[in-house]
Amino acid sequence: MIRFLNLKKINERYEPEITSRVNKVIKSGWYVLGEEVENFEKNFAAYCGAKFAVSCANGLDALRLIIAAYGFGCGDEIIVPANTYIASILAISQNGCTPVLVEPDERTYNIDLELIERKITGRTKAIMPVHLYGQAVEMKKICGLAKKYNLKIIEDAAQAHGASYNGVKTGHLGDAAGFSFYPGKNLGCLGDGGCVTTDDEQLASRIRVLRNYGSDRKYHHIAKGFNSRLDEIQAAVLDVKLKKLDEDNQRRRQIAAFYRKNIKNPALILPETYEETAHVWHLFVIRCQKRDELQKYLKEKGIETLIHYPVPPHKQLAYQEMAGESFPISERLHREVLSLPMSQVIEEDEAGYVVEVLNDWGGC
Ligand SMILES: *Cc1c(COP(=O)(O)O)cnc(C)c1O
């Protein structure tokens, strides 16, 4: 059985170092907002090329905190791709803002840059590009629009740790970025975790306050804040794994290159990659008109695949108010996409087997 993602195998590689760092935390007697968090924030900011990193409890909170720290709320609109994971959209609506959905570009699966401007109104406050599947959004046009209409750019970088656009890393491509360290992400901890990166000192300190009950010093509350903090143990784990992130991403690139070179079945559409948007292959997503049949066939052959995502956010029960809206490209992609096994620990013979089985498929 070829697993879609083998987290045990991923984390085993760091076990001695993780164990010793975690033991150090246990023995320190200090478990929330301490030295490990400070150290990881410093290292993660440096990795992204950003001035500040403020960690928090998860990726959804990272995005929620950014929007809250900007003070955006009821009546404010934020532009976001229609085919993202629901968290991007929840972060907007949980702040009382209105998500304004835009169709994706079929070439990159990222937001269609040509469709953004017509969605901008007098109430638009921000654009939230999502670096979907690990491929950075081509930011040039978005930066131009943000300048022209005085909008903030809030990156959803939850799937793209280490990806870059024209040599600039995600986390430093807009005004602020939200990352997730959910175990399955390219940089994942052993539980939940998240982080905001930004060059904006005021925003960073506002988020530091908001993540900790709105408190600027103990028992002194200047805002109605959240409880959204990263544990010392998770920060220690992340600091160990951050050092290997580039190496891990490189390994993903090798697997992706192998898939792209060797999968030859004409019934399948393979993902494209561009030099300027260095892809980190959080997911390797192919498309197929008979996606469900293909997934069943692969399962019979012992290959586990997943669908990212089977139902678009505007078709979810949670967003009934959007049920009447139509995003045909997004809806079609949701019917066709299939994610192949992809991680830094897939062996060559496993990838070879996936290729062979796909090339044998006669389902077209
Ligand atoms: C995973 C993910 C999130 C949310 O991260 P959590 O840590 O699970 O809250 C947000 N946006 C995208 C695109 C994601 O893939």
The ligand as an SDF file (V2000), in Angstrom:
LIG
                    3D

 15 15  0  0  0  0  0  0  0  0999 V2000
   -4.3610   24.1000    6.1830 C   0  0  0  0  0  0  0  0  0  0  0  0
   -4.8560   25.3480    5.6040 C   0  0  0  0  0  0  0  0  0  0  0  0
   -5.3380   26.4110    6.3870 C   0  0  0  0  0  0  0  0  0  0  0  0
   -5.6310   26.2860    7.8490 C   0  0  0  0  0  0  0  0  0  0  0  0
   -4.6470   25.8160    8.6550 O   0  0  0  0  0  0  0  0  0  0  0  0
   -5.0270   25.1240   10.0610 P   0  0  0  0  0  0  0  0  0  0  0  0
   -3.7160   25.1020   10.7710 O   0  0  0  0  0  0  0  0  0  0  0  0
   -5.5660   23.7860    9.7620 O   0  0  0  0  0  0  0  0  0  0  0  0
   -6.0160   26.0050   10.7430 O   0  0  0  0  0  0  0  0  0  0  0  0
   -5.6510   27.5940    5.7730 C   0  0  0  0  0  0  0  0  0  0  0  0
   -5.5620   27.7380    4.4420 N   0  0  0  0  0  0  0  0  0  0  0  0
   -5.1420   26.7410    3.6320 C   0  0  0  0  0  0  0  0  0  0  0  0
   -5.0460   26.9800    2.1730 C   0  0  0  0  0  0  0  0  0  0  0  0
   -4.7910   25.5100    4.1840 C   0  0  0  0  0  0  0  0  0  0  0  0
   -4.4010   24.5190    3.3800 O   0  0  0  0  0  0  0  0  0  0  0  0
  1  2  1  0
  2  3  1  0
  2 14  2  0
  3  4  1  0
  3 10  2  0
  4  5  1  0
  5  6  1  0
  6  7  2  0
  6  8  1  0
  6  9  1  0
 10 11  1  0
 11 12  2  0
 12 13  1  0
 12 14  1  0
 14 15  1  0
M  END
$$$$
